Amino acid sequence: MNRTVKIIAAIVIVLAIPAVIQKVMFGSKSDPGKVLTKLADETNAGLPRKIDAVTTLTRVEYDQKVWRIHYAMDRGAAIDPGQIDKYRSFAAKQICAGEMKTMLENKITIEYLYTYTDSGGEQKLKVSIPPGSCS
């Protein structure tokens, strides 16, 4: 599998999203921020979790209207920061075609944060999908 496909595949793997949609968007009388914070805590209890050959889901969090998913990429995993527009476009298409679209409609940004190591040392790549991305 080529490098771009691997990173794109990792973008769309998120735990507990159906629960997020169900609890926060369809019928929860609670404050969405509190529900998402609690859901993040529950999800984090089962982490870290290897989700493919080179990607580990390390943490999810909700902070100031941002649902953030943290991944650690194994040493040698190929991430090309020059492909950020391609990663963002693919993530937005996946989100807008599924249940996570409701998060954006409720003014919650979805962010994927990748930590990886290259010849320059530890690096981070953030793919951010803000509200309005499905318009």
The 8 nearest C-alpha neighbors of each residue, nearest first, counted from 0:
[[1, 4, 2, 5, 3, 6, 8, 52],
 [0, 2, 4, 3, 5, 6, 77, 7],
 [3, 1, 5, 4, 77, 6, 0, 78],
 [2, 4, 6, 5, 1, 7, 78, 79],
 [3, 5, 7, 2, 1, 6, 8, 0],
 [6, 4, 8, 2, 3, 7, 9, 1],
 [7, 5, 9, 3, 8, 4, 10, 2],
 [6, 8, 4, 10, 9, 5, 86, 3],
 [9, 7, 5, 6, 10, 11, 4, 12],
 [8, 10, 6, 7, 12, 11, 5, 54],
 [11, 9, 7, 8, 12, 90, 6, 111],
 [10, 12, 9, 8, 13, 90, 93, 7],
 [13, 11, 9, 10, 14, 8, 50, 56],
 [14, 12, 11, 16, 15, 68, 10, 56],
 [13, 15, 16, 12, 42, 17, 59, 56],
 [14, 16, 18, 17, 19, 13, 42, 38],
 [15, 17, 19, 18, 14, 20, 13, 99],
 [18, 16, 20, 19, 15, 21, 98, 99],
 [17, 19, 21, 15, 16, 20, 22, 23],
 [20, 18, 16, 22, 17, 21, 23, 15],
 [19, 21, 24, 17, 18, 23, 22, 16],
 [20, 22, 18, 25, 19, 23, 24, 17],
 [23, 21, 27, 19, 20, 18, 24, 25],
 [24, 22, 27, 31, 20, 19, 21, 25],
 [23, 25, 20, 21, 22, 26, 27, 101],
 [26, 24, 21, 23, 27, 22, 20, 28],
 [25, 27, 28, 24, 22, 23, 21, 29],
 [26, 28, 22, 29, 23, 25, 24, 31],
 [27, 29, 26, 30, 23, 31, 22, 25],
 [30, 28, 27, 31, 34, 33, 23, 32],
 [29, 31, 33, 32, 34, 28, 27, 23],
 [32, 30, 34, 23, 33, 35, 29, 27],
 [33, 31, 35, 30, 34, 36, 61, 64],
 [32, 34, 36, 30, 31, 35, 37, 29],
 [33, 35, 31, 37, 32, 36, 38, 30],
 [36, 34, 38, 32, 37, 33, 31, 61],
 [35, 37, 33, 39, 61, 38, 34, 32],
 [38, 36, 40, 34, 35, 39, 33, 41],
 [39, 37, 35, 41, 40, 36, 42, 34],
 [38, 40, 42, 36, 60, 37, 41, 59],
 [39, 41, 37, 43, 38, 42, 36, 44],
 [42, 40, 38, 44, 39, 43, 37, 45],
 [41, 43, 39, 44, 40, 45, 38, 15],
 [44, 42, 46, 40, 45, 41, 58, 39],
 [43, 45, 41, 42, 46, 40, 47, 39],
 [46, 44, 43, 42, 47, 48, 41, 40],
 [47, 45, 48, 43, 44, 57, 58, 56],
 [46, 48, 57, 56, 55, 45, 49, 58],
 [49, 47, 46, 56, 55, 50, 57, 45],
 [48, 50, 55, 51, 54, 56, 47, 52],
 [51, 49, 55, 54, 48, 56, 52, 12],
 [50, 52, 54, 53, 49, 55, 9, 5],
 [51, 53, 54, 50, 49, 73, 55, 5],
 [54, 52, 73, 51, 72, 76, 55, 49],
 [55, 53, 72, 51, 50, 71, 49, 52],
 [56, 54, 49, 71, 70, 48, 50, 57],
 [55, 57, 70, 48, 47, 58, 69, 49],
 [58, 56, 47, 70, 69, 46, 55, 71],
 [59, 57, 69, 43, 56, 68, 46, 60],
 [60, 58, 68, 39, 67, 69, 43, 61],
 [61, 59, 39, 67, 66, 62, 36, 68],
 [60, 62, 66, 36, 65, 35, 67, 39],
 [61, 63, 65, 64, 60, 66, 36, 32],
 [62, 64, 65, 61, 32, 66, 107, 108],
 [65, 63, 107, 62, 108, 66, 61, 106],
 [66, 64, 108, 62, 107, 61, 63, 109],
 [65, 67, 61, 109, 60, 108, 110, 64],
 [68, 66, 110, 60, 59, 111, 109, 65],
 [67, 69, 59, 111, 112, 58, 110, 70],
 [70, 68, 112, 58, 57, 59, 113, 111],
 [69, 71, 56, 113, 57, 55, 112, 114],
 [72, 70, 114, 55, 113, 54, 115, 56],
 [71, 73, 54, 115, 53, 76, 114, 55],
 [74, 72, 53, 76, 75, 54, 71, 115],
 [73, 75, 76, 116, 72, 115, 117, 53],
 [74, 76, 77, 73, 117, 116, 72, 115],
 [77, 75, 73, 74, 72, 53, 78, 115],
 [76, 78, 2, 75, 79, 3, 6, 117],
 [79, 77, 80, 76, 6, 2, 3, 115],
 [78, 80, 81, 82, 77, 83, 3, 2],
 [81, 79, 82, 83, 78, 124, 84, 123],
 [80, 82, 79, 83, 84, 78, 85, 86],
 [81, 83, 80, 85, 79, 84, 86, 3],
 [84, 82, 86, 85, 80, 81, 87, 126],
 [85, 83, 87, 86, 82, 88, 81, 89],
 [84, 86, 88, 82, 83, 87, 89, 7],
 [87, 85, 83, 89, 84, 88, 7, 90],
 [88, 86, 84, 90, 85, 89, 126, 83],
 [89, 87, 85, 91, 90, 86, 84, 92],
 [88, 90, 92, 86, 91, 87, 85, 93],
 [89, 91, 87, 93, 92, 88, 94, 86],
 [92, 90, 94, 88, 93, 89, 95, 87],
 [93, 91, 89, 95, 90, 94, 96, 88],
 [94, 92, 90, 96, 91, 95, 89, 97],
 [93, 95, 91, 99, 100, 97, 96, 92],
 [96, 94, 100, 92, 133, 97, 93, 91],
 [95, 97, 93, 94, 92, 100, 98, 99],
 [98, 96, 94, 99, 95, 100, 93, 101],
 [97, 99, 100, 101, 20, 94, 96, 17],
 [98, 100, 101, 94, 102, 97, 20, 95],
 [101, 99, 95, 103, 98, 102, 94, 97],
 [102, 100, 104, 99, 103, 98, 105, 24],
 [101, 103, 105, 107, 100, 99, 104, 106],
 [102, 104, 130, 107, 106, 105, 100, 101],
 [105, 103, 101, 106, 102, 130, 100, 131],
 [104, 106, 102, 103, 107, 101, 130, 24],
 [107, 105, 103, 130, 104, 108, 102, 64],
 [106, 108, 64, 103, 102, 65, 105, 130],
 [109, 107, 129, 65, 130, 128, 103, 66],
 [110, 108, 66, 128, 65, 67, 127, 129],
 [111, 109, 127, 67, 126, 128, 68, 66],
 [110, 112, 68, 126, 125, 67, 69, 127],
 [111, 113, 125, 69, 124, 68, 70, 110],
 [114, 112, 70, 124, 123, 71, 69, 125],
 [113, 115, 123, 71, 122, 72, 70, 124],
 [116, 114, 72, 122, 121, 71, 123, 113],
 [117, 115, 121, 120, 74, 122, 118, 114],
 [116, 118, 120, 119, 121, 115, 75, 122],
 [117, 119, 120, 116, 121, 75, 122, 74],
 [120, 118, 117, 121, 116, 122, 115, 123],
 [121, 119, 116, 117, 118, 122, 115, 123],
 [122, 120, 116, 115, 117, 119, 114, 123],
 [123, 121, 115, 114, 116, 120, 124, 117],
 [124, 122, 114, 113, 115, 125, 112, 121],
 [123, 125, 113, 112, 114, 126, 122, 80],
 [126, 124, 112, 111, 127, 113, 123, 110],
 [125, 127, 111, 110, 87, 112, 124, 128],
 [128, 126, 110, 109, 125, 129, 111, 87],
 [127, 129, 109, 108, 110, 91, 132, 126],
 [130, 128, 108, 132, 127, 131, 109, 103],
 [131, 129, 103, 106, 132, 108, 107, 104],
 [130, 132, 133, 134, 129, 103, 104, 106],
 [133, 131, 130, 134, 129, 128, 91, 103],
 [134, 132, 131, 95, 91, 100, 130, 92],
 [133, 131, 132, 130, 95, 104, 103, 100]]
